[in-house]
C-alpha cells in the first residue's frame, strides 16, 4: 500500500491538502489517474522496438 491510498477524500476534519502534507504525498500523485493503453498503441510500441 502506498501512502496516497491512506488519504480519505471525505475526512470530517482533515482536508485532502492537509492529509497529503502530513503523509508527505504530493497532491498530484494523489489525484493521478493513469490512462489505459489501447491495444493499437501497445502493438505499435512493440513493433517500434
Secondary structure in CASP SS format (residue, H / E / C, confidence):
PFRMAT SS
TARGET T0000
AUTHOR 0000-0000-0000
METHOD secondary structure of the structure
MODEL  1
X C 1.00
X C 1.00
X H 1.00
X H 1.00
X H 1.00
X H 1.00
X C 1.00
X C 1.00
X C 1.00
X C 1.00
X C 1.00
X C 1.00
X C 1.00
X C 1.00
X C 1.00
X H 1.00
X H 1.00
X H 1.00
X H 1.00
X H 1.00
X H 1.00
X H 1.00
X H 1.00
X C 1.00
X C 1.00
X C 1.00
X H 1.00
X H 1.00
X H 1.00
X H 1.00
X H 1.00
X C 1.00
X C 1.00
X C 1.00
X C 1.00
X C 1.00
X C 1.00
X C 1.00
X H 1.00
X H 1.00
X H 1.00
X H 1.00
X H 1.00
X H 1.00
X H 1.00
X H 1.00
X H 1.00
X C 1.00
X C 1.00
END
